[in-house]
């Protein structure tokens, strides 16, 4: 199988690339920075792609699956310039990618394009499924525009799926490594009251879901989250147990806002999201509880030289 992955150097992109390479598939990395990739890492090709200037080469023809994961890291202070960069790296890049895919003589069979559970409103105390309406504010608007650009691929005969991804549990990046260091020193804390719901997914289940969606040709919006969401407080408590560290402190929301600005809203808001489409299509999660997911990744850290290892 021929797989094209944009954003292949990111947390999800690098993991998904590695797993498809391990399974013997031809994987092409689409990236703004080809110098990041070693020549011996198993990629069939590494293609430079910047929405401002680059065209897709003919070698992209007859691709079975395109996985679009490009985007600047969201975990930063949301200044005006950062918000513009986050938006452009997702919405404008996806728009240009779809336009380029449509120009190929043999377009891909399927496009799976990332979004996030930030699509949903957090003001209603209800579980969100794929039919729930989008929320209001910067992140929901970003996700909506991002998804709409990807869905334009359908008009070119490309089966298109939208991956609304939750908090990814991985030792390689995302939320977990950022939380490990304070926990290591006994400073693990809940955020605000800690009752906000976090919908999460183990990195291996992200890959397995992507492949399941492809092999079953599931299209439209799909929530990529575990069936068992947790409160932020319970997330921290389970992490403390796995690390054998205390869990005593609370960071007031006002302090988080000072440090992170508008982005702090996402840490303090609830996103109780159901994987209704995945579960309804028979997908089985390898990691269905946060305890299993955390143990898996912490054990990996113990066998590495990561700064966060124990």
C-alpha positions in Angstrom: 0.0 0.0 0.0 1.2 3.5 -0.8 0.7 6.0 2.0 1.3 9.8 2.0 1.6 11.5 5.4 1.7 15.3 5.8 3.1 16.4 9.1 5.2 13.3 9.3 7.7 14.8 11.7 5.0 15.5 14.4 3.9 13.4 17.3 1.2 11.4 15.5 2.8 11.6 12.0 6.1 10.1 13.1 4.4 7.3 15.0 1.9 6.4 12.2 4.8 6.6 9.7 6.8 4.2 11.8 4.0 1.7 12.2 3.1 1.7 8.4 6.8 1.2 7.6 7.0 -1.7 10.1 4.1 -3.3 8.3 5.9 -3.1 5.0 4.0 -0.3 3.2 5.5 2.4 1.0 5.4 5.6 3.1 6.0 9.1 1.6 6.6 11.9 4.0 5.2 15.3 3.1 7.0 18.1 5.1 8.1 21.7 5.1 11.5 20.6 6.5 12.9 17.5 4.7 16.2 18.0 6.5 14.6 16.6 9.6 14.4 13.2 8.1 17.2 10.7 8.0 17.9 8.7 4.9 17.8 5.3 6.7 14.4 5.7 8.5 12.4 3.6 6.0 10.5 6.2 4.0 10.1 5.6 0.3 10.5 9.3 -0.3 10.5 12.6 1.5 8.8 15.4 -0.4 9.1 19.1 0.5 5.7 20.8 0.6 4.9 24.4 1.6 1.4 25.7 0.8 3.0 29.1 -0.3 5.1 27.6 -3.0 5.4 23.9 -3.6 3.6 21.6 -6.0 3.0 17.9 -5.5 5.3 15.7 -7.8 3.9 13.0 -10.1 5.2 10.4 -7.7 2.2 11.1 -5.5 -0.1 9.6 -8.1 -2.0 6.4 -7.3 -1.7 6.8 -3.6 -4.0 4.6 -1.5 -4.2 6.8 1.6 -3.3 10.4 2.4 -3.1 11.3 6.1 -3.1 15.0 6.7 -1.6 15.9 10.0 0.1 19.2 9.3 -0.2 22.0 11.9 1.7 24.1 14.4 1.7 22.9 18.0 -1.4 24.2 19.8 0.2 24.0 23.3 1.6 27.5 23.3 0.5 31.0 24.5 -2.2 32.1 22.1 -0.9 35.5 21.0 -2.3 37.0 17.9 0.7 36.0 15.8 0.6 32.4 17.2 -3.1 32.1 16.5 -2.6 33.2 13.0 0.3 30.7 12.5 -1.8 27.9 14.0 -4.7 28.7 11.7 -2.7 29.1 8.6 -0.7 25.9 9.3 -3.9 23.9 9.4 -6.6 25.6 7.3 -4.5 27.2 4.5 -2.2 24.1 4.2 -5.2 21.8 4.0 -6.9 24.0 1.4 -3.7 23.9 -0.8 -3.1 20.2 -0.2 -6.6 19.3 -1.4 -6.2 21.6 -4.5 -2.9 19.8 -5.3 -4.5 16.4 -4.8 -7.3 17.3 -7.2 -4.8 18.2 -9.9 -3.2 14.7 -9.9 -3.9 12.5 -12.9 -4.7 9.7 -10.4 -5.9 11.2 -7.1 -5.7 9.2 -3.9 -8.4 6.7 -3.0 -8.8 8.2 0.5 -8.0 11.2 2.6 -8.0 11.1 6.4 -7.5 14.7 7.7 -6.9 15.7 11.3 -9.2 17.9 13.3 -9.7 18.0 17.1 -12.3 17.5 19.7 -11.9 21.3 20.3 -14.6 21.4 17.5 -17.3 20.8 20.2 -18.9 23.3 22.6 -18.1 22.6 26.2 -20.9 24.7 27.8 -23.5 21.9 27.7 -23.3 19.0 30.2 -23.8 16.4 27.5 -21.7 13.7 25.9 -20.7 14.8 22.3 -20.9 12.5 19.3 -20.2 13.1 15.7 -23.6 14.7 15.1 -23.2 17.3 17.9 -22.9 20.9 16.8 -19.6 22.9 16.8 -18.9 25.3 19.6 -18.0 29.0 19.6 -14.7 30.7 19.9 -11.2 30.4 18.4 -10.7 26.7 18.5 -14.1 25.5 17.4 -14.0 28.0 14.5 -10.5 26.8 13.6 -11.6 23.1 13.6 -14.7 23.9 11.5 -12.8 25.8 8.8 -10.1 23.1 8.8 -12.7 20.3 8.3 -14.5 22.2 5.6 -11.3 22.6 3.6 -10.6 18.8 3.8 -14.2 17.9 2.9 -13.8 19.6 -0.4 -11.8 16.6 -1.5 -15.1 14.7 -1.7 -16.0 16.7 -4.8 -13.0 15.2 -6.6 -14.0 11.6 -5.9 -11.7 11.2 -2.9 -13.2 9.3 0.1 -12.7 11.7 3.0 -12.6 11.2 6.8 -12.2 13.9 9.5 -10.3 12.7 12.5 -11.5 14.6 15.6 -8.6 13.6 17.9 -8.6 13.8 21.7 -5.7 14.2 24.1 -3.0 11.8 22.8 -1.3 9.7 25.4 2.3 9.2 24.3 5.7 9.5 26.0 7.1 11.1 22.8 5.1 14.3 23.0 1.8 16.0 23.7 0.4 16.4 27.2 2.1 13.5 29.0 5.8 14.6 28.9 4.8 18.1 30.0 3.1 16.6 33.0 5.7 14.1 33.9 8.4 16.5 35.1 6.4 18.2 37.9 5.0 14.9 39.0 8.6 13.5 39.2 9.3 16.1 41.9 6.1 15.5 43.7 4.4 18.6 42.3 1.6 17.0 40.4 -1.4 19.3 40.4 -5.0 19.4 39.3 -6.0 22.3 37.1 -8.7 24.5 38.7 -11.4 22.4 40.3 -10.2 19.3 38.3 -13.8 18.2 37.5 -13.4 19.1 33.8 -13.7 16.0 31.5 -10.7 15.0 29.4 -11.3 12.7 26.4 -8.1 11.0 25.5 -6.6 8.3 23.2 -3.5 6.2 23.3 -1.1 6.8 20.4 -1.3 3.2 19.3 -5.1 3.4 19.1 -4.7 6.5 17.0 -2.8 4.4 14.4 -5.1 1.5 14.7 -8.2 3.7 14.2 -6.6 5.4 11.1 -6.0 2.0 9.6 -9.5 0.7 10.6 -11.1 3.7 9.0 -9.1 3.1 5.8 -9.8 -0.6 5.6 -13.5 -0.1 6.2 -13.8 3.1 4.1 -15.5 5.0 7.0 -16.1 8.6 5.9 -17.2 11.9 7.5 -16.3 13.1 11.0 -15.0 10.5 13.4 -14.1 11.0 17.0 -10.7 9.5 17.8 -11.1 9.1 21.6 -11.2 6.3 24.1 -14.7 5.2 25.2 -13.8 6.0 28.8 -13.2 9.7 29.4 -11.9 10.9 32.8 -11.9 14.0 34.9 -8.6 16.0 34.9 -8.3 15.3 38.6 -8.6 11.5 38.1 -6.2 11.7 35.2 -3.6 13.3 37.5 -4.4 10.9 40.3 -3.9 7.8 38.1 -0.6 9.3 36.8 0.5 9.9 40.4 -0.3 6.2 41.3 1.6 4.9 38.3 4.7 7.0 39.2 4.3 6.4 43.0 4.3 10.2 43.6 2.0 12.4 45.8 -0.9 14.3 44.3 -1.5 17.2 46.6 -1.7 20.5 44.8 -4.1 22.6 42.7 -3.3 25.3 40.2 -6.0 28.0 40.2 -7.4 28.8 36.9 -6.4 32.4 37.3 -2.7 31.4 37.4 -3.1 29.2 34.3 -4.6 32.1 32.5 -1.6 34.3 33.4 0.8 31.7 32.1 -1.1 30.4 29.0 -3.6 33.2 28.2 -6.6 32.1 26.1 -5.1 28.6 25.7 -5.8 28.0 29.4 -9.5 27.8 28.6 -8.9 24.5 26.9 -7.3 23.0 30.0 -10.1 24.1 32.2 -13.1 23.2 29.9 -14.9 19.9 29.6 -14.9 17.8 26.4 -16.8 14.6 27.1 -16.7 13.0 23.7 -17.9 9.6 22.6 -16.3 7.5 19.8 -19.7 6.7 18.5 -18.7 6.1 14.9 -15.7 3.9 15.7 -17.6 1.8 18.2 -20.6 1.5 16.0 -18.4 0.2 13.2 -16.9 -2.5 15.5 -13.6 -0.9 16.3 -12.0 -2.4 19.5 -9.6 -0.3 21.6 -6.4 -1.7 22.8 -6.2 0.8 25.6 -9.7 1.5 27.0 -8.7 2.9 30.4 -6.4 5.7 31.3 -4.6 3.5 33.8 -3.6 1.0 31.0 -2.6 3.8 28.7 -0.4 5.5 31.3 1.3 2.3 32.5 2.1 1.5 28.8 3.8 4.8 28.2 5.5 5.1 31.6 7.0 1.7 31.3 8.4 2.7 27.9 10.0 5.8 29.5 11.7 3.7 32.1 13.6 1.9 29.4 14.8 5.1 27.7 17.1 8.0 28.5 14.3 10.5 28.3 14.5 13.4 30.7 11.1 12.3 32.1 12.2 8.7 32.7 11.9 7.2 36.2 
